Amino acid sequence: MGHKVHPKIHRIPTIYSWDSKWFAKNDQLPLFLKQEVAVREFLTKKLKDSLIDSISIERTPKEMTVYILSGKPGTIIGRGGQGLGDLSKKIEKSILQQKLKVKINVLEVRQPALSAQIVAQNAATDIEKRFPFRRVMKQVIERVMSAGGQGVKICMSGRLNGVEIARTEKLSAGKMSLITLRSDVDYALAEAQTLYGKIGVKVWIYKGEAFSRRDKFAKKEEETKKEEKHTVKRTK
């Protein structure tokens, strides 16, 4: 029997960091966990068309900071930051019951073609538009390899092309080292809701070996701070 492990959780002690950064006492843990799950579900449902890669939540006793990594940050921010204000107000009112202030930071994904979540979401939307699944899989592989990925694997399961019997189809290209712990492997699962049932889309993207910890949110924060400094200098 095979023992399959989630590629990201498998590498958290080695090269990745947690997407949730907060502490809770024993009696607070169920409430905090329920609120975090609700925030994530609300944002993924509300910002479905914004190509969200991942969401990171940091929590203090008085404030909750949400980092959203998106391929289309402009659609989330809105005019003059109005979109962020509306989102934070809804989270404060409906989920947190006005007990915490919510601060939302939107960060841009520089290479959406190397983000497994964005690639899987795009493939799922193409399947919902009734594109042939083989063509979708081949296009995904071409985009990822041309963007600089060292390896990619895509798997689709369900009633593909509307046939009566569900099956699984896989396509891969390049190298895919899932056993090595320092392999930087991005993995995502998306679901396409069709008239004949759900079709699952799994994507693995291999980006080479990482010899140090990789926190994509921390790197993006440093880049945004540098950009802000440059803009201040230019205005002066």
N, C-alpha and C positions, 0 to 999 in steps of 0.2 A: 504493500500500500504506500502511496505517496504522502508525504507530509509537507504540504504547501504552507509557506509562511509569507505574510505580507511584506513586500520588499522594503517599505519605508520603516515599519515598526521593527523590522529585523536589524536595521542599521542605526537606530536612534542612539544607542550607547557609543557608537563608533564615529559616525560622520554627521548625522543629522541632529537637530535639536527639537524640543517639543513645540507644538503649535499653541499649546495652552500654558500660560505662565502665571500661576496663582497658588496660594496656600489656603487651606480651610481647616477649622477644627472639626472634630468628629460629628457634632450635631449640625454643622453648616454644610458639610460635603454634599448631601443629597440635594439641597436647595441650589447650591452653586452649580452643580453638575446639570441639573434640570434647566437652569437659566442659560447656561452655555449652549446646551443642545438646542434650546429654543431660539437663541440668537443666530446660531449657524443655519438652522432650518429656515428662519425668516429671511436672512440675507441671501441664501442660495435660491430661494423661491422668488424673492423680489427682484434680484439682479440676475435673472436667468440669461438675459441677452447681453450681459456685460462681459462675458468670457472670464469668469472668476477662476483663477488658478488655485488659490488657497486663502484661508482666513486664519489669522493669529489673534488670540485674545489675551491681554494682560490685565490683571485685576488687582486693585488696591482697596483698602477699606472705604475710600471715598469716590473712587473713579474707576471706570472700565475703559480701556483703550483697545480699539479694534483696528487691526491692520488688514486691509483687503488688497490682495495682489491680483490685478485685473489687466486683461488685454485691451480693454476700452475704458480707461479711467474717466474720460470726459463725460460718458453717459451716466456715471455714478455721481460725479461732482456737481454737474448742472451749472446753471448760470450763477456766477458769484458764490458758489458753494451752497446754493439753496438745497440741492439734492442731499448733501451730507447732513444739513440741519434737519431736514424732514425725517431722514432715517434715524438719526440719534434721538429725536423726540419720540418717535414711535417705539423704539426699543426701551427708552426710559419709562414710557407710560404703560405699555402693554405687557412687557416682560419683567422689568425690574421694579415696577410699582413706585417709581420716583425715589427710590432709595439710593441710587447711584447716578452720577453724571457719566454720560457716554461721550467719548471722543473717538471719531473715526478718521483714520488716515488711509488714503488710497495711494497705492504704489503701482507703478507701471511694469508690466512684463516686457522686457526688452526683446525677447525672442519667443513669441507665442508658439511657433512651430516646434520648439523644444520643450514645451509644457505638456505633460501627458494629460492633465485634466482638460485643458483647452482643446487639444487634439481629439480626445474622446468625445467631448461635447459637440464639436463640429461634425464628427463622424455620425453621432447619434441624430443630429438635426438633418443631415443628408439622408439617413435611412428613413426618417419620418417624412421626408419629401419624396420618398419612393424611388430614390436612385438605386441602381443595382449594387448589391453589397460588395461584389468583387471589385468593381471600379472604385468604390469608396475606399476599400482597404489598400488598393494599389496607389491611389492618390495620397493617402496618409503616409505610406512608406516613402514615396518620392519626395514629399514636402519635408519630412523629418531628415532624411539623408542629405538633401540639398541644403538644409539649414545648418548642417555641421554635426548631426548626431552620428555617433559611432555604431549604433545598432538600434533596431526597432522591431517590436513584435506586436501584432494586433490580433485579437481573438474576438469573434462574434458568435453568439449563441442564441438560438430561438428559431422561430418559424421564418427562416430566411427566404426572401422573395415570396412570402405568403404560402409556402408549401405546407402540406398537412402534417408532416413529421418534423419535429424540431431537431436541429443538429448543430454541431460546432465546427466552425471553419477558422483556420489559423494561417497567417502569412507573416514572414519575418525576413529581415535583411540585416547584414552586418553582424557585429559581435554582440552577444548578450550573456554577460557573466553574472548570474544570479547568486552563485555560491560565495564569491569573494566579498567579504564584508566592506572593503573600502571601494567597491564599485559604486559609482554614482548612478543609481537606477531610479528613474522617475516612473511611478505607476499610478494609474487611475482607472476608475470604473464609471461608466455612464450607461443610462438606460434610454432606449428609444421606444416611445409609446406609439404603436401602430394599430391599425384597425384589426389586425389578426393577432394581437398580443404584444408583449414586451420583448425587445431584443437587447441583450446585454452586450456592451462594447468594453473590452479591456485593452489597455495600451501600456506597453513597457517601452521606455526610451533609455538607452545606455549612453552616458555622456563621458565615459572614461573613468579613471581611478582618482579618488580624492584622498590626499595625504594629510588633510586637516579637516576640522569640523566645518560644515557648511550650513549657515543660517541665512536663508535668502532674504528674510525680513531685516536682519541686522545690516546686511550689505546694502540693501536698498535705502535704509535710513541714512547710512553714511553718504551715499550718493546724493540723496535729496538735500542733505545739509550742505554738501559741497556746492550743489547747484544754487541753493539759496544764497550762499556767500558770494558766488560769482555774480548773481543778479544784483545783489546789494552794491557790489563794487562798480558794476556797469552804470547803475543809476546815479552813483556818486560822481 
